[in-house]
Amino acid sequence: MPATPSPSPPAPGRVSALLAWCAAVAHPFVLFVGIQAGPFRSTELRLFLSAVAVGLLLPLARRRPEVTLGLLLVGLFAASTTRPSAELTYLPVLAADACVGLLAAQRPLLRVTLPAAAVALTVQIGSALYTTSGRDIFVSTVVALSLALLTAGLLGHGSRERRAHAAELRARTAAEAVTAERLRIARELHDVIAHSIGVIAIQAGVGRRVIETQPAEARNALATIETTSRETLAGLRRTLGALRASTQDTPGRGAAPRDPAPGLADLDRLVASTADAGVRVEVRHLGDPDRSLPPEVGLAAYRIVQESLTNVVRHACTPTCRVTVERGEDALLVEITDDGHPTKPGATPDSAGYGIVGMRERTALLGGRFSAGPRPGGGFHVTAVLPLPLPLATPEPEPAQEGTPAP
């Protein structure tokens, strides 16, 4: 015969919950007996026993504050009927107020907290009838009980409001972070694709027009399309790989490719691809060419030039444009100008797209200044001023003192 499986032992959580309930139920009896206990009705002993009785409720208080409050009020009223000294009821009263504060922090205000506070105040006032003598003392006791209960409720409600506000701030911060990340991804994808697609579209049009009369030019156009497409595909793979990469690479798996972000050193390649699209770019470097740039500044400058050249290729209808890069002491100036004109009267390059918006956002993220618009004499200009960190000052060597050889 198969062996009968033995019953599984109770889970530790169930055992602790059962013990908490048993201790809480014992509270009214322990408090009632403790207030009358001790040789010659010792006040110190009765205070100690009342503290033990209140301590029995602590394991249940956080789980079920409404039940804890009910047991506290039962024990308080039962002990008060024996007409003890008023100081013996202070601790149970404060514990009941604390339970009301917990209810205000965890439960709905109108449906739970206010009815519980009303019941607690009623029982406390009823207990005061047995522990006070004289009308003036009774009135002052009722006022004190009301103020203490009100204070506990306000503290609990304030804690609830602070938690709700903190949760709202966390949700808003997370939403803003998601929005910022989506904008960053949109800018990267736009900058990676827009320039290449513009070159591909122009070369495809050239190849289609000359494929019958100038096969060599058509082959050159197809070669440019192939090269540009491969570079764009590689850029997309890098971008998507960086997006898919986790914060820490999974052990045993290869890390996502982390190629260096493009910068001003890659302008020659950008100029060559723009020349393949039919626009010759004149680049001027001013200032200190050997000064290193922060990666984020170099990337922003490269993307601004890339998007501006894309707009020139697509909209300006001009064979040339000029790019000026000036490295100053505290800022990097990037300026792109052309002598062309928009394809439609009154239109501006990228007026229906997100290129200029993306350039302005990139500049604003670095705390720089950006402007773009038609030139007075015709054509279009884009200017971005990106702040640079100031170089650290090299401390001057201290003069050697007399009798001390110079290093």
N, C-alpha and C positions, 0 to 999 in steps of 0.2 A: 504494500500500500504506500502511496506517496506520502512523504512527511508533510504534516500540516505546518505551513509557514507561521513562524512566531510573529506576534503583533509588533510592529515597529515602534520604537520608543518615541514618545512625544517630542516634537521639535523644541529646541531651547527657547524660541520666541513664544511658543504657547505656554511653556512653564513659567516664564517671567511674567507674562500677562496674567496668568492665573494667580500667581503670588501677589501681583499688584492689586488685583481685585479683592483678594482675601484681606490684605492689609488695609485697604480702603474701607471695606465693610466693617472691619474691627474698630475703626476710628471713633465712631460715636460712643461705643461702650468704653473704650479706653479713656476717652476724655471725661465721660460722666463719672467713672470710678476714680480717675486720677485726681479730679478736683476735690473729692472727699477723702482722699487717702492720706496716709502719713500719721506719725505719732503727734498727738496734740494739734492735728490739722496743720502741719508744717507748710508754710507758704513756699519755701524754696523747693521742697519735694513736689508739691502740686504744680509749680511752674515747670519743673523738669518733666513731669509726666504729661502735662499738656503739650509741651514741645515734642515729646515722643509721639503723642497721638497725632499731632499735625504732620510730623515726619512720615507717618504711615501713608499719608496721601500723596507724597511727592512722586512715587513712580507712576501714579495714575493721572497726575495733574496735566501733564503735557499731552497725553493721549485723549483723555475725556475730561476737559475742564468743567463741563456742565454737570457731570456726575459728581466730580470732586466737590463742586460748590454745593450741591444738594446734601452730600454727606456732612460737609462742614457745618451747614446751617442746622441740620438735624442735631449734630453733636453740640453745637453752641446753644441751641434753645433748651435741649435736655439738661445740659450742665447748668444753665442759668436758672432753671427752676429750683435748684438747690440753694439759691441765693448766696453765691460765693462772693468773695471780694472782687471788685470791678477789674483789678489788674490781672486777675486770672483769665479773663476773657479777651484781653488785648490781642494775644497771639492768634487765637481762632478768628477774631474779627479781621485782623490784617491779612490772614491767609484767605479769607473769603473775598476781601477786596482784590487781592492778587489774582484770584480766579476770575473775577469780573474783568480785570485788565487783560487776562489771557483770552477771554471770550471776545473782548473788543478788538483784540489783535488778530483773531483767527476766524471769527464767525460774523455773519451779517448783523448789522447794527440794529435795524428795526425788528427783525424777526426773532433774534436770539438775545442779543446783548441787553437791550433795554428791558425786556421782560425779566431777564435774570437779575439785572441790577435792582429792579423794583421789588422782586421777591427777597433779595438779599437785604435791602434796606428795611423792608417790613419785618423780617425775622430779627434783624439787629435791634430795631426799635422795640420789638416785643421783648427781647432779652434784656434791654436796658430797663424795662419796667421792674425786673427782679433785682437788678444790681445797683440801682441808684435810689436815692431817697431825697425827696424835696423836688419842688417844681423847677426851680432854677437850675439845679444840677441836671435834671432830666432834659430840659430844653437845650442846655449847652451840650449835653451828650448827643442829642439828636443832630444838632448842627455839626458837631465834630464827625459823627458817623457819615452824614451826608457829604461833607466836604472830602473826607477820605475816600469814599466810594466814587465821587465825581472825579477826583484826581486820578485814581486808578483807571477809571474808564477812559479819561482823556489821554493818559499815557499809552494805554493799549491802542486806542484809535490812532494816535500819532504814529506809533510804530507801524500800524497797518498802512497808513498813508505813505510813510517813508519807503516801505517795501514796494508798494505799488508804483511810487514815483521812480524808484531805482529800477524796477522791472521795465517801466516805460522807457527810461533812459537807455537801458541795455538794448531793448528792441529797436529804438531809434538809431542808436549807434551802429547796431548790426545792419540795419537797413541802409544807413548812409555808407557803410563800408562796402556793402554789396553794390550799391549804385556807383560808388567811386571805382570799384573794380570793373564793373561793366563798362564804364566810360573809358577806363584805361585799355581794356581789351578792344573796345570799338576803335579807339585811336590807333592802336598798334596794327589791327587788321586793315584799317583804312589806309594807313601809311605804307604798309607792306604791299598792298594790292593795287592801290590807285595808280601809282607811277608806272608799274609794270603793265597794267591793263591799258593805260594810255599809249605806251610804246607799242604794245602788241597791236592795238587797233590801227594805229597809223601805219605800221609796217605791213599789216594785212591789206590795208587799202592800197598801199604802194604796189605790193606784189600782185594784187588783182588787176591793177591798171596796166602794168608793164609785162605781165606774164607772156603775152603773145609777141610783143615787139622787142623786149629786152629781157631775155631769159636769165642773164647773169644778174641783173638787178633784182629780179624776182627771187633767185636763189639766195642772194644776200639778205633780202627781207625775211625769207623763211628761216635763214640761219639766225638772224637777230631774234625772231619770234621764239625759236627753239631755246636759245640761250636765256632770254628773258624769262620764259616760262619755267625753265629749270631753276633759275635763281629765285623766282617767286615761290615755287613749290618748296624749295629748301627753306626759305624764310617762313612759310606757313608751318612747315614741320617743326621748326625751332620754336615758333610761338606756341603751337599746340602742345609740344613736348613740355615747355615750361609751364603751361597751364595745367597739364595733367600730372606734373611731378608733385609728389607729396613733400611735406616739410622735411621728413627724413626718409632717405631712400630705403626701400624694403631690402633686408639682407638677402643675398642670393640673387638679386635682380640687378640688371644694369641701370645706372642712373640715366635720367633723361638728358639729352644733349644740352650742354650749357655753353654755346658759342658766345664769344664776346659781343656785346651790343654794338651796333654801328656807331661811328663817331665822325669827326671832321677828317680823320685820316682816310675815310672811305669816299670822300668827295670825288676823287678821280674816277672811280668806278661809276658813280652816279652821273658825272659829266659825260662819260663815254656812252652810257645808255641813253642819255638825253640827246647826244649827237646822233646816235642811230635813229632817233625819232625825228631828226631834221632840224634840231635847234642847237646852235653852237653856244656854249656857255663860256663866258670869260670870268675866271675866278681870280680875285685879288685877296691876298693875305696881308694884313697890316698888324702892327704891334709886334709882340714878342712871339715868334712862331714856336719857340722851344718850351714855352710855359705849358705845363700839363693842366688838363681840364678835368674836373670831376666827371665821372661817367654819366651822371644824369644830365649834366649840362651839354656834354658832347652829343648824347643821344637826342636831346631836344633840338639842338642846333641842326643836326643832320636831318631830322624829320621835318623841320621847318623848311630847309632848303629843298628837300625831296618833294614836299607837297607844293611848294611854290613853283618848282620846275614842272611838275605835273600840270598845274594850272596854265603855265605858259604854253606847254605842248598842246593842251586841249583847247585853249580859249584865245590865246593872244594873237595867233596868226602872224608871228614874226620869226625870222630865222636866227635871231640872237637875243641873248639876255646877259645880265651881269650879276655876279654874286660877290659881295664884299664881306669878308670876315675879319673883324678887328678885335684883337685881344688887348684889352686895357688893363689897368691896375685892379679895378673892382668890378668890371663888367665885360661881357662878350657881346659885341655888336654883330648882328647878322642882317644883311640887307640884300634884297633881290629886286632888281628893276628890269623892266623891258620897255620897248618902244612900240609894242603892238596895240591892239584894241580888242575889246570883247567881241564875241560873235554877234551879239544883239545890241542895238543901241540902248544905252542906259543900264546894261547888265554888268555884273562884276564877275570875275572868275570865281567859280565854285559857289555862285549865289544860291543854287538849289541843293547844295551838298553840305558836307560837314568838314571840309578841309580847313577853311579859315577858322571855324569854331574849334577844331582840334588844335590848330596852332596857337590860338589864343588861350586855350585851356592849358596846354603844355607850358606856355610862358607864365601864366598865372600861378601854376603849381610851384614854380621856382621863384616866385616873387618878382618877376620882371615886368617889362612894359612891351606892349605889342600894338602895332598899327598896320593897317592894310587899306589900300584904296587907290583910286585913279590918280595919276600924276597930272599936274596942270598942263604940261606940254604934250600929253598923250602917253599912253601906256599905263602900266600898273606898278606899284611898289609894295613891298612887304618889308617891315622893319621889326626886329625883335632885339630887345636888350635884356640879356640874361645875367643876373648878378653872379660874381665870382667871390669865393672866400679870399680874404686878404692874406698874402704870404706872411709867414711868421718872421718877425724881425730877428736878425742874428745879433746876439749880444756882443758888444765890443769888448775886446780883451782889456783887463785892468792893467794900468801901467805898473811896471815892475818897480818895487821899492829899492832904495839905495842899498847896495851890499847884497842884493838878491839877484842871482843870475836870471836873465830872461829865459823862458822856455824855448 
